[in-house]
Amino acid sequence: MKNNHGPIIIVNFKTYPESTGKKAMELSKILEQVHKETGIHMVVAPQATDIFLVSQQVEIPVFAQHIDPQPQGAHTGHNSAEAVRESGAQGTLLNHSERQLGLLAIEQCISRARAMRMTSVVCANNAMTSSACAALEPDMIAVEPPELIGTGIAVSKAKPEVITDTVAKIRSVNADVVILCGAGISESDDVSSALRLGAQGILVSSSIVKAENQRKVASLFANALLLHHE
């Protein structure tokens, strides 16, 4: 999924009860419907245990929340790229603040994802880390200061310089990677702000997953993206 595919929303299901098992499937169907209504690309990232279930029920891309650099073999408890791909994942998040990796492991995981023809989305907490990761040529980089994750305080408003500095540093080493904004996005204005600062999409979680009306919030975010690109 390159940047010529237009704006994108990736929804990280984490391990919330509202997005586990059957509820993961139900939420994925809601997000697929929002995609059909708005044309905005929607991606879901359920838990590893739900990837197969979800991928059998929706046509929108399903990503893993994480893969490990280890290959298939005697690696109990690890998530191999081969396993999540076989389960139906078309991509994977990497280095989320709740599942961080070293730079060497990130490079190995990007390579393994590429070998499996999976989209790699590397999460980074600052401009320096983002530019280092950009040099590894992932498909996407999501800017997420960890102190703002889950707070409802959007990085695009609280720390707009993080986005602008990161975009500049990433583009100095990689002109093609898709840049996403994450951490604290909870309103459509947050989405618009992120796009004005140079992001091409958003990575969100609790604002949609834990919303009383998941469809409504997802539609608001999608329409904010749509308006910016008209």
C-alpha positions in Angstrom: 0.0 0.0 0.0 2.0 2.9 -1.3 1.1 6.6 -1.0 -0.6 6.6 -4.4 -3.4 4.7 -2.8 -4.7 7.9 -1.1 -5.4 8.6 2.5 -5.5 5.8 5.0 -6.8 4.9 8.5 -5.2 2.0 10.4 -7.1 0.9 13.5 -5.1 -0.9 16.1 -7.4 -3.2 18.0 -4.8 -3.8 20.8 -6.2 -6.3 23.3 -9.3 -4.3 24.2 -12.4 -6.4 25.0 -14.3 -4.3 22.6 -12.2 -5.6 19.8 -11.5 -9.2 20.7 -12.9 -12.4 19.1 -16.4 -11.9 17.7 -16.3 -8.2 18.5 -13.1 -7.9 16.4 -15.1 -9.3 13.5 -18.0 -7.0 14.1 -15.8 -3.9 14.3 -13.9 -4.9 11.2 -17.2 -5.2 9.3 -18.2 -1.7 10.5 -14.9 -0.3 9.3 -15.3 -2.0 6.0 -18.7 -0.4 5.6 -17.1 3.0 6.3 -14.6 2.3 3.6 -17.3 1.5 1.1 -19.3 4.6 2.0 -16.3 7.1 1.9 -13.7 5.4 -0.3 -11.1 6.1 2.4 -8.7 3.1 2.9 -9.4 1.4 6.2 -7.0 -1.2 7.7 -7.6 -3.3 10.8 -4.9 -4.7 13.1 -6.5 -7.3 15.4 -4.8 -9.5 17.9 -2.8 -12.4 16.4 -5.5 -14.9 17.6 -8.2 -13.0 15.6 -6.3 -12.4 12.3 -7.7 -15.5 10.6 -11.3 -15.0 11.8 -11.3 -11.3 10.7 -9.5 -11.9 7.4 -12.2 -14.5 6.4 -15.0 -12.0 7.0 -13.8 -8.7 5.4 -12.1 -7.6 2.2 -10.3 -4.6 3.7 -6.6 -5.2 4.6 -5.9 -7.0 7.9 -2.5 -6.3 9.6 -0.8 -8.0 12.5 0.0 -5.9 15.5 3.5 -7.3 15.6 5.9 -9.8 14.1 9.2 -11.1 15.5 12.5 -11.3 13.5 12.8 -15.0 14.2 12.1 -17.4 11.3 9.8 -20.4 11.6 11.2 -23.1 13.8 11.9 -23.6 17.5 10.7 -20.2 18.7 7.9 -20.8 21.2 5.6 -17.8 21.8 6.9 -15.7 18.8 4.9 -14.5 15.9 6.6 -15.4 12.6 5.9 -13.4 9.5 5.0 -16.7 7.8 2.4 -17.5 10.4 0.6 -14.2 10.3 0.7 -14.1 6.5 -0.8 -17.6 6.4 -3.5 -16.5 8.8 -4.5 -13.7 6.4 -2.5 -10.7 7.4 -1.4 -8.4 4.5 0.9 -6.2 6.7 2.1 -5.6 10.2 2.7 -2.9 12.7 6.3 -2.8 14.1 7.9 -1.2 17.2 4.7 0.1 18.7 5.5 1.8 22.1 3.8 -1.1 23.8 5.9 -3.7 21.8 9.2 -2.0 21.1 12.1 -3.5 19.1 15.7 -2.5 18.7 16.8 -1.0 15.4 18.4 -4.3 14.2 15.2 -6.2 14.9 13.2 -3.6 13.1 15.4 -4.0 10.1 15.1 -7.7 10.2 11.3 -7.6 10.6 10.9 -5.1 7.6 13.0 -7.6 5.6 10.9 -10.5 6.7 7.7 -8.6 6.0 8.9 -7.7 2.5 9.8 -11.3 1.8 6.2 -12.3 2.7 4.9 -9.4 0.5 3.5 -7.7 3.6 3.2 -4.0 4.3 5.4 -2.8 7.1 4.3 0.0 9.4 7.0 1.2 11.8 5.9 3.2 14.8 8.4 5.8 16.0 8.4 8.2 18.9 10.5 11.1 17.6 12.0 12.6 14.5 15.4 11.0 15.0 14.0 7.5 15.4 11.7 8.1 12.4 14.5 9.1 10.1 16.6 6.1 11.2 13.7 3.8 10.4 13.0 5.6 7.1 16.4 4.6 6.0 15.4 1.0 6.4 12.7 1.5 3.7 9.5 0.4 5.4 6.2 1.1 3.6 4.9 3.4 6.3 6.1 5.2 9.4 3.6 6.2 12.2 4.7 9.1 14.4 3.5 8.4 18.0 5.0 10.1 21.0 4.2 7.5 23.7 3.3 9.9 26.4 0.2 11.0 24.3 -1.0 7.5 23.4 -4.5 6.9 24.8 -4.7 10.3 26.4 -7.1 11.9 23.9 -4.5 14.7 23.5 -3.6 14.6 19.8 0.1 14.9 18.8 -1.0 17.1 15.9 -2.2 19.7 18.5 0.0 19.1 21.6 3.2 18.7 19.7 2.8 19.8 16.1 6.5 20.4 15.8 7.0 16.6 16.2 5.0 16.1 13.0 6.6 18.8 11.0 10.2 18.0 12.1 9.6 14.3 11.5 8.2 14.8 8.0 11.2 16.9 7.1 13.7 14.4 8.4 12.0 11.4 6.9 11.7 13.1 3.5 15.4 13.9 3.6 16.2 10.2 3.5 13.1 8.6 2.0 10.8 10.3 -0.5 8.4 7.4 -0.8 7.4 6.2 2.6 3.9 6.9 3.8 3.8 9.0 6.9 1.0 8.5 9.4 0.1 10.4 12.6 -0.9 8.6 15.8 -1.2 9.1 19.5 -4.3 10.8 21.0 -6.3 11.5 17.9 -9.9 11.7 19.1 -11.7 14.3 17.0 -12.1 15.0 13.3 -10.2 18.3 13.8 -7.2 16.2 15.0 -7.2 14.4 11.7 -7.4 17.6 9.7 -4.5 19.1 11.8 -2.3 16.0 11.2 -2.9 16.2 7.4 -2.1 19.9 7.3 1.2 19.2 9.1 2.2 16.7 6.4 0.8 13.3 7.4 -0.9 11.1 4.8 -3.1 9.2 7.2 -3.6 8.2 10.8 -3.1 5.3 13.1 -5.7 5.2 15.8 -7.0 2.8 18.5 -9.1 3.7 21.5 -10.9 6.7 19.9 -12.7 4.2 17.6 -12.4 0.9 19.4 -13.8 2.2 22.7 -16.2 4.6 21.3 -19.9 4.3 22.2 -20.7 4.6 18.5 -17.8 3.1 16.6 -19.3 3.7 13.2 -19.9 7.4 13.9 -16.4 8.1 15.0 -14.8 6.1 12.1 -17.0 8.0 9.6 -16.1 11.3 11.1 -12.4 10.5 10.8 -12.8 9.2 7.2 -14.8 12.2 6.1 -12.1 14.5 7.6 -9.5 12.8 5.4 -11.9 13.0 2.4 -12.4 16.7 2.8 -8.7 17.4 3.0 -8.1 15.5 -0.2 -10.9 16.9 -2.3 
